[in-house]
Amino acid sequence: MLTKLELASVQRERGELNDAARTLVEVLPALADAHSPQIEARAWHSLGMTLTEQGSFEAALVEHDRALARYTELADRFGQALVQRSIGITHRAADDLAAAERFCGSALRLMTELGDTHMLIYSLQSLAKVRIRQGRGEAERTALLDGLEKCRELQDGFGQALLLRTLGELDLAARRFGDAEQHLERSLQWWTALSLPLWQARTMRDLATLLDATGRRKQSDATWSAALKLFERHGSHEAGEPRPRLSGGITPARSPL
């Protein structure tokens, strides 16, 4: 059963969203029969994250709520923090920024109490993404840079890519185009090295917005087209969302994490 959960996680990271959801739906009845509450909570949480990627936000929240309730019954505060962060991400993807801030903030406070330095960085990043979309991201810049340095120390490639992209989004919103391009290009290099196509597409979408804002329209269109093809191929919710444009403020991208 644990092998199936690990497989679903790998499938989701690779953008094989339908396969990940199918794997989890298949394993959940066996987990219930085996009376494995901790593992069952993990599976619900994983299914919630997968459904968020697919754009089924209401269904995702149902699975997240199940996982959170189970972790609460088990007095597993770390599990509660992980799920609260994911609930915040789902609300952010659904454009409910007030709820996103509430849950991401709760996850951050709990991770701070638990003293888990690594997941604290991811919690900081999730809340920073909400603040960027609220127009309050500048206050998060120092924490994001500190988190990036910590991910380097931990040799966490995914974390570095994630923090670099978030810094790129912050710089793009602030119209620091040179800094934004540098951060986004470095993030894209990491996603490519890690072979994570959906994350490549998300960063390419950000780069397309930047290229458009700096007058490189032909390059922007080509980059956006390549990103859209990846979204469509993998069935992610971004495939049905409008192309972001930078006008008075950045049109928010709703991607998870």
C-alpha positions as CSV (number, residue, x, y, z in Angstrom):
1,M,0.0,0.0,0.0
2,L,2.8,2.4,0.8
3,T,4.3,1.5,-2.6
4,K,1.1,2.6,-4.2
5,L,1.1,5.9,-2.4
6,E,4.7,6.6,-3.4
7,L,3.8,5.7,-7.0
8,A,0.9,8.2,-6.9
9,S,3.2,10.9,-5.6
10,V,5.7,10.3,-8.4
11,Q,2.9,10.2,-11.0
12,R,1.5,13.5,-9.8
13,E,5.0,15.2,-9.8
14,R,5.5,14.0,-13.4
15,G,2.2,15.5,-14.4
16,E,0.5,12.1,-14.9
17,L,-2.5,13.4,-13.1
18,N,-5.1,10.9,-14.3
19,D,-2.9,8.0,-13.4
20,A,-2.2,9.4,-10.0
21,A,-5.9,9.8,-9.2
22,R,-6.6,6.3,-10.5
23,T,-3.8,4.8,-8.3
24,L,-5.2,6.5,-5.2
25,V,-8.8,5.6,-5.8
26,E,-7.7,2.0,-6.3
27,V,-5.7,1.9,-3.0
28,L,-8.2,3.7,-0.7
29,P,-10.6,0.7,-0.2
30,A,-7.7,-1.5,0.8
31,L,-6.5,1.1,3.3
32,A,-10.0,1.2,4.9
33,D,-10.1,-2.6,5.2
34,A,-6.6,-2.7,6.7
35,H,-7.5,-0.1,9.3
36,S,-4.5,2.1,8.6
37,P,-5.7,5.5,9.7
38,Q,-2.3,7.3,9.2
39,I,-1.8,5.9,5.7
40,E,-5.4,6.5,4.8
41,A,-5.0,10.2,5.8
42,R,-1.9,10.4,3.6
43,A,-3.9,9.0,0.7
44,W,-6.8,11.4,1.1
45,H,-4.3,14.3,1.3
46,S,-2.5,13.0,-1.9
47,L,-5.8,12.7,-3.7
48,G,-6.7,16.2,-2.7
49,M,-3.5,17.6,-4.1
50,T,-4.0,15.7,-7.3
51,L,-7.6,17.0,-7.7
52,T,-6.3,20.5,-7.1
53,E,-3.9,20.1,-10.0
54,Q,-6.8,18.9,-12.2
55,G,-8.9,21.9,-11.2
56,S,-11.5,19.9,-9.2
57,F,-11.3,22.3,-6.3
58,E,-14.4,21.4,-4.4
59,A,-13.7,17.7,-4.6
60,A,-10.1,18.4,-3.5
61,L,-11.3,20.2,-0.4
62,V,-13.5,17.2,0.5
63,E,-10.4,15.0,0.5
64,H,-8.3,17.5,2.4
65,D,-11.0,17.9,5.0
66,R,-11.1,14.1,5.5
67,A,-7.3,14.0,5.9
68,L,-7.3,17.0,8.3
69,A,-10.0,15.4,10.5
70,R,-8.1,12.1,10.6
71,Y,-4.8,13.8,11.5
72,T,-6.6,15.8,14.2
73,E,-8.0,12.5,15.6
74,L,-4.5,11.1,15.7
75,A,-3.1,14.2,17.3
76,D,-0.6,14.4,14.4
77,R,0.3,18.1,14.3
78,F,2.8,17.7,11.5
79,G,0.1,16.1,9.3
80,Q,-2.3,18.8,10.2
81,A,0.1,21.5,9.1
82,L,0.8,19.7,5.8
83,V,-2.9,19.5,5.0
84,Q,-3.7,23.0,6.1
85,R,-1.0,24.2,3.7
86,S,-2.6,22.2,0.9
87,I,-6.0,23.5,1.7
88,G,-4.6,27.0,1.5
89,I,-3.1,26.2,-1.9
90,T,-6.4,24.8,-3.2
91,H,-8.3,28.0,-2.1
92,R,-5.6,30.1,-3.7
93,A,-6.0,28.1,-7.0
94,A,-9.8,28.7,-6.7
95,D,-9.1,32.5,-6.2
96,D,-10.4,32.6,-2.6
97,L,-7.4,34.5,-1.3
98,A,-8.9,35.2,2.2
99,A,-9.3,31.5,2.9
100,A,-5.9,30.8,1.3
101,E,-4.2,33.3,3.6
102,R,-6.0,31.9,6.6
103,F,-5.0,28.2,6.0
104,C,-1.4,29.0,4.8
105,G,-0.9,31.2,7.8
106,S,-2.2,28.5,10.1
107,A,0.2,26.0,8.5
108,L,3.1,28.4,8.9
109,R,2.3,29.0,12.6
110,L,2.1,25.3,13.3
111,M,5.4,24.5,11.4
112,T,7.0,27.3,13.4
113,E,5.8,25.7,16.7
114,L,7.0,22.3,15.5
115,G,10.4,23.6,14.5
116,D,10.6,21.8,11.2
117,T,12.9,24.1,9.3
118,H,12.5,22.4,6.0
119,M,8.7,22.4,5.8
120,L,8.7,25.9,7.3
121,I,10.3,27.1,4.1
122,Y,7.6,25.6,2.0
123,S,4.9,27.1,4.3
124,L,6.5,30.5,4.0
125,Q,6.5,30.1,0.2
126,S,2.9,29.2,0.1
127,L,1.8,32.2,2.1
128,A,4.1,34.5,0.1
129,K,2.3,33.4,-3.1
130,V,-1.0,34.5,-1.6
131,R,0.5,37.8,-0.5
132,I,1.9,38.4,-4.0
133,R,-1.5,38.0,-5.5
134,Q,-2.9,40.3,-2.8
135,G,-0.4,43.0,-3.8
136,R,1.5,42.6,-0.5
137,G,4.3,40.4,-1.7
138,E,7.2,42.8,-1.2
139,A,7.3,42.2,2.6
140,E,8.0,38.5,1.9
141,R,11.1,39.0,-0.2
142,T,13.7,38.6,2.6
143,A,12.0,35.4,3.8
144,L,12.0,34.0,0.3
145,L,15.7,34.8,-0.2
146,D,16.5,33.2,3.1
147,G,14.4,30.1,2.2
148,L,16.3,29.9,-1.1
149,E,19.6,29.9,0.7
150,K,18.4,27.2,3.1
151,C,17.3,25.0,0.2
152,R,20.7,25.3,-1.3
153,E,22.3,24.2,2.0
154,L,19.9,21.3,2.1
155,Q,20.6,20.4,-1.5
156,D,16.8,20.6,-2.2
157,G,16.5,21.1,-5.9
158,F,12.7,21.2,-5.9
159,G,12.7,23.8,-3.2
160,Q,15.3,25.9,-5.0
161,A,13.2,25.8,-8.2
162,L,10.1,26.7,-6.2
163,L,11.6,29.6,-4.4
164,L,13.3,30.9,-7.6
165,R,9.9,30.9,-9.4
166,T,8.2,32.6,-6.5
167,L,10.9,35.3,-6.4
168,G,10.4,35.6,-10.2
169,E,6.7,36.1,-9.7
170,L,7.3,38.7,-7.0
171,D,9.8,40.6,-9.2
172,L,7.4,40.4,-12.2
173,A,4.6,41.9,-10.2
174,A,6.9,44.7,-9.1
175,R,8.1,45.2,-12.7
176,R,11.7,44.4,-11.8
177,F,12.0,42.6,-15.2
178,G,15.7,41.9,-15.1
179,D,15.6,40.2,-11.7
180,A,12.4,38.4,-12.7
181,E,13.9,37.0,-15.8
182,Q,17.0,35.8,-14.0
183,H,15.0,34.1,-11.3
184,L,12.5,32.5,-13.7
185,E,15.2,31.2,-16.1
186,R,17.1,29.6,-13.2
187,S,13.9,28.1,-12.0
188,L,13.2,26.7,-15.4
189,Q,16.7,25.1,-15.6
190,W,15.9,23.3,-12.3
191,W,12.5,22.0,-13.5
192,T,14.1,20.8,-16.7
193,A,16.9,19.0,-14.8
194,L,14.3,17.4,-12.5
195,S,12.1,16.4,-15.5
196,L,8.9,18.0,-14.1
197,P,6.9,19.1,-17.2
198,L,4.0,20.9,-15.4
199,W,6.4,23.0,-13.4
200,Q,8.4,23.8,-16.6
201,A,5.1,24.9,-18.2
202,R,4.1,27.1,-15.2
203,T,7.5,28.8,-15.3
204,M,7.3,29.2,-19.1
205,R,3.9,30.8,-18.6
206,D,5.5,33.4,-16.2
207,L,8.3,34.0,-18.7
208,A,5.7,34.5,-21.5
209,T,4.1,37.2,-19.4
210,L,7.5,38.8,-18.8
211,L,8.4,38.7,-22.5
212,D,5.1,40.2,-23.5
213,A,5.5,43.0,-20.9
214,T,9.0,43.8,-22.2
215,G,8.0,44.0,-25.9
216,R,9.3,40.6,-27.0
217,R,5.9,39.5,-28.4
218,K,7.0,36.8,-30.9
219,Q,9.1,35.1,-28.2
220,S,6.3,35.5,-25.7
221,D,3.7,33.9,-28.0
222,A,6.0,30.9,-28.7
223,T,6.7,30.4,-25.0
224,W,3.1,30.6,-24.1
225,S,2.1,28.2,-26.9
226,A,4.7,25.7,-25.6
227,A,3.4,26.0,-22.0
228,L,-0.2,25.6,-23.1
229,K,0.5,22.5,-25.0
230,L,2.1,21.0,-21.8
231,F,-0.9,22.0,-19.7
232,E,-3.3,20.4,-22.2
233,R,-1.2,17.2,-22.6
234,H,-1.2,16.7,-18.8
235,G,-4.8,17.7,-18.1
236,S,-3.9,20.4,-15.5
237,H,-6.3,23.2,-14.6
238,E,-4.1,25.8,-16.2
239,A,-5.2,24.5,-19.6
240,G,-8.6,26.2,-19.2
241,E,-7.4,29.4,-17.7
242,P,-6.8,32.7,-19.6
243,R,-3.3,33.7,-20.6
244,P,-1.9,36.0,-17.8
245,R,-1.1,39.6,-18.9
246,L,0.8,42.3,-17.1
247,S,-1.3,45.5,-17.1
248,G,-1.9,47.7,-14.0
249,G,-0.9,44.6,-11.9
250,I,0.0,41.1,-12.8
251,T,-2.9,38.9,-13.8
252,P,-2.6,36.2,-11.1
253,A,-1.6,32.7,-12.1
254,R,-3.4,30.1,-10.1
255,S,-1.0,27.2,-10.2
256,P,-0.5,25.1,-7.1
257,L,2.5,25.5,-4.8
